[in-house]
Amino acid sequence: MVQTNKYDYLIVGAGISGCVLAERLASTDKKVLLIDKRNHIGGNCFDFYDEAGVLIHKYGPHYFRAKSQEVIDYLSKFTEWIPHRYKVKVRIRDKLFSFPINKQTFEQFFKKNFSTEEELRSFIDSIRDKSILAPKDAEEQVISMLGKELYGAFFKEYTEKQWGVSAKELDSSVTARIPIRYSDNDDYILESFQSMPKKGYTEMFQQMLKNKNIEIKLNTSFSEYLAENAEKIIWTGRIDEYFNFKFGNLPYRSLNFTFLSFFGKDFVQEEGQVNYPSLDVPYTRVVEIKHVTHQECPNTTLSIEVPSSDGEPYYPMPTKEGKELYKKYLLEAQKEKSTYFIGRLARYKYLNMDQCVEEALNLFEDIKNEIT
């Protein structure tokens, strides 16, 4: 008896990685089943219009930027772009400071003026802890770069809120990439391409998945039945879930979101994002996405983020224990012959959106080479 409804690929997870691979494989006439346990495509990039008519990001702000021209050219087949500049302020003692830390921040915080870059560099060198040569944790990393006063004001309590543990318990890599700007440049990111999909991320993904070779099943979890109807599996979900948590749950930090709409107001914040490092408030940041999407709408909406130990897995915990546990699952994944693991959850690694697209495109090329 000939088996029907056979798929070449079952892709688990309709986020960035899953959508890109579904589109690419379908373009080569492969039959793809794309499933997601949520009721929508787009993963954490999902956006929609709320009751105020504002295009909001359900799972927190996603500011697209890219270095790879290949990634830009690929996504441009499915969307037009609106340029943006991602700006952040930090509220400390009822004052807004520029962030990432730059010349403006130093001058405002220390009430000093620096006429040259050399003067600023000399000042930073005088306040940082030069005795820390090899930072062993996230706290030491910041103190070695910026000193105890800036660490205490901008990072100590924010880190504790964000991760639920002291910075002393986190890997130094968490803060190792903190940029220090010696100019007045307050752009949060520096990539030359910083743009948002003109009609939103969800619309872009919908355009990607229009191929007749793609079947989409939402509100659908992975099952052995579905797996048996596919030649290969592309897994973009939690790697520990794939192996039924046999070694235990990988530790994640989650977020809870509250949305507040303001009718008849264009904007209520000075910038699109304001961070709150103090433990006096439970939330870490308040985002007004209209600053970035440039949407023309008479109303606006704020997204308020409160970190949590429970909920959707957003951020892999940057601890030694988490890394060691992931290694066990990685060894198991390497034994799988018919399953590919890709994406943030499968790799237990925080990846920017452009990195997810690039890795998916690279995996597609590897798959093509295997076929040929």
Secondary structure, 3 states (H helix, E strand, C coil): CCCCCCEEEEEECCCHHHHHHHHHHHHCCCCEEEECCCCCCCHHHCEEECCCCCEEECCCCCCCEECCHHHHHHHCCCCCEEECCCEEEEEECCEEEEECCCHHHHHHHHCCCCCCHHHHHHHHHHHCCCCCCCCCCHHHHHHHHHCHHHHHHHHHHHHHHHHCCCHHHCCCHHHHCCCCCCCCCCECCCCCEEEEECCCHHHHHHHHCCCCCEEEECCCCCCHHHHHCEEEEEECCCHHHHCCCCCCCCCEEEEEEEEEEECCCCCCCCCCEEECCCCCCCCCEEECCHHHHCCCCCCEEEEEEEEECCCCCCEECCCHHHHHHHHHHHHHHCCCCCEEECCHHHHCCCCCHHHHHHHHHHHHHHHHHHHC
